[in-house]
Amino acid sequence: MIDIQDLTFTYKDEPAPALSGISLTVTDGAFLGIIGPAGAGKTTLIRAVSGVIPHHYTGDYYGSVRVNGLDTVDTPLTDLSRLVGMVFQDVDSQIISSVVEDELLYGLENFGVPREEIPSRLEFALDRVGIADLRDRTIASLSGGQRQKVAIASVIALRPRVLVLDEPTGELDPRSSRQIFSLLKALNREYGITVVVVEQKIMLLCEFADMLAVLDQGKIVRQGKTREVLARSDELEALGVNCPRVTLLTRLLSERLGKSLPVSVSLDEAEKLVRGLMQ
Amino acid sequence: MRDLFQYVPGTSLLHRLNPVTKLLLTVVICVAAFITDRLIFLLGLLALDLLIGFIAGVPKKTVNILKGLLRIALFLFILQALLTRKGTPVFWIVTDTGLLTAGKVVLRLMVVCMPLALVLAVTKINDLANALVQVLHVPYPYAFTITTAIRFIPQFLSEMDDIMEAQTARGVEFDAAKGFRKLGMILPLCAPLLISSVRRSEQTAVAAEVRGFHLRTAVSGYKQYPFQWIDLGAVLFCCALIAAAILL
């Protein structure tokens, strides 16, 4: 679905490239998590996938990004955005309307969704994100977390083939964060939507993503199945990326016991592992 | 000030009017205020503005707008009264013609400004833009520019607060200063505010584009804005108002 070949990008007037030599393939229906320390190029990578780079941010661009076979350089941003739904990091600047319902309607109207289909799409998005009660509220009266949910709902309503999210839970409490990730996973499973998400909450990411890509200083230092990437949790920590505590636990246990144990990414797995060791 | 352009939800007669009709009413009141030359008619129009505010169920806001306008009006009144040289002096250099002209000028100002603020109080800005595009076929980018500008006002104010708080935390004593001294402290904040707002509007442009900004046309709107009987009533009222302004 997404095919990035040897992408190097330097923002205009910046001395160093934000991304250098990125190659990454995301298959149709995958759930990819992107992690890395601050300034690693996560947001730049997300922008390149959604086509905002090179259409809005100019600079030196080498390599290619293809989404569903379309080269993002040659395809107009409007055409790309029919395919790729994007949730930005800065919540306030991406909200266009002054009322929640209008915000959700905006994209639906523009992309020419049939009139009779619009109500069900609206309700679907509002219900799944859990903001049905906010439908008639003004954006100005909402909290940061609520606004973030509105931004996510407005993109989900469009049912894009690919969902790209830049720290979608940055302003959310732990419970809402989990809810959003569960929703992303459900959309990923039920509708086969490819999800690419940058997230700092590593525990959530590891629990829900099938694939991880670790960025550092504009390069992908590790990519693969979540479990495989987490197997080298010591390397991740050296990069300044936290690992889930359960993963840390298995690593410390295997070091202490002197035998290799399978990596656990969720509490359930860790529990099973420990119970097995106790017997 | 903060909620000057904020929509107040409601189901009053004015809320239910077509957004275009509301704009027409606003324009008609302005036109009437400039056609007439009678002080009493201007007072009548001001009373109409207030009445509209009360019917719309936003009495507190109406009074607040009036209070704000009165301050500017007072300043203008004094200036105008002092500068007019025609007529017989009433006291010092102020003449009767001067007082009358000044009265008309400030009344016009108030009569013209109030309905604009009131329209925004009883109309969602999106409805206004959509109706303009659908009914009057205003090009969408223009409608978008206006709505975004109005929507940014509260955001700017809260950003200004953030910047001032940040400065206060680093020892700038905004709360202690008054008048021109305070103004002098606020002016340097314009640069960071400008930078952040340019950045923000760029982001908003991208956000609009990735949700099909360029595809939007006059038929894109999901909500429709049909004209109803109350709109006809309002239009008739507008005609009567213009006629009255010309005849009286």
Interface residues (C-beta under 8 A of the other chain):
Chain A: S50 G51 V52 H56 L77 T78 L80 S81 R82 V84 G85 M86 F88 D90 D92 S93 Q94 I95 I96 S97 S98 V99 D102 L105 Y106 G107 L108 E109 N110 F111 G112 R115 I118 D136 T138 A140 S154 V155 L158
Chain B: Q6 Y7 P9 K124 I125 N126 T147 T148 R151 P154 Q155 R199 R200 S201 E202 Q203 T204 A205 V206 A207 A208 E209 V210 R211 G212 F213 H214 L215 R216 S220 G221 Y222 K223
